Amino acid sequence: MKKTTLALALMLATASPVFAGNCPVLMGQFEAALQTTKVDDATKAAAVKLYEAGKAAHDAGDHAASVTALDAALALLAS
């Protein structure tokens, strides 16, 4: 049981930095896409809200939530 718990803890500890590395890349992609997107203002505003939520999640250390929000924001700009 202790080995399983230790293995799970180690796996979670190493997974978080992987997500952390994606957040800044996604933020950069969003900022670039925001400059060239052709979506309407309402869609742009919704994407910016998702971006801000993703940035806040990243700053709080919740990188999985950050990646999810940033991916959704990028998807809105691509539509």
Buried (B, 14 or more C-beta within 10 A) or exposed (E): EEEEEEEEEEEEEEEEEEBBEBBEEBBEBBEEBBEEBEBEEEBBEBBBEBBEBBBEBBEEEBBBBBBBBBBBBBEBBEE
